[in-house]
Amino acid sequence: MRVDEAVRLLAGIMILLSIALTIWVSQWWLLLTAFVALNLMQSAFSKWCPAISVFRKLGLKP
């Protein structure tokens, strides 16, 4: 798996998790969904995402 694919997978998992937590725990978990979305948008413009740094340290190829 490459870094780009891992970032997309992580974003998808986080969004699904936040939706589940919103349904079963509290609507405040929608803030996690918003955070993931904002992080994806800022990374599109800045070409930097914190998850990319973590995945590269874990040995994933760019």
N, C-alpha and C positions, 0 to 999 in steps of 0.2 A: 504494500500500500504506500502511496506517495503522500506527501504533506497536504497537497490540495484536497485529495480525497478524504484524508483524515479530518481536516477542518470541516468539510461539508458534513461528514458523518457525525462529528461532535455537535455541530449546530443543530442537525436534525434530531439527535437524541435529546439535547437540552430543550428544544422546543416541545417535543412530545412529552417529556418529563414535566415541564412547567404546565402544560395543558392538563395533564393528569392530576397534578397537585392543585391546580385551580379548581377542578371539578370536585375533588375529594377532601381538600383541606381548607383553602381560603382563596378568595379572588386576588389577594395581594401577590400571589405567585405569577400573575400576569406581568408583573414588573420584570421577572426573569426573562420572559418572552421578549419584552421590549428591550432589555439589555442585550440579548443575543442579536436581535435585529439591528440595533444601533451599532453593535460591534462589527457586524457583517458590512454595514454601510460604510463605516469609517475605514475599514480595511480595504474596501474597493477604491477609495480615494487615496489613502496614504500608503497602500501596498504593504502594510504592517499589521499583524494580528498577534496578540500574545500567545495564542495557541500554536502558531507556527514555530515560535521559539522553543516551546516545550516539545513539540513533535520532532524538531530537528535534534534536540538534545537526546531524545529517545532513539535516535538513529534512523528516522524515516528519511527517504531521499526526497530532494526538492522537485 
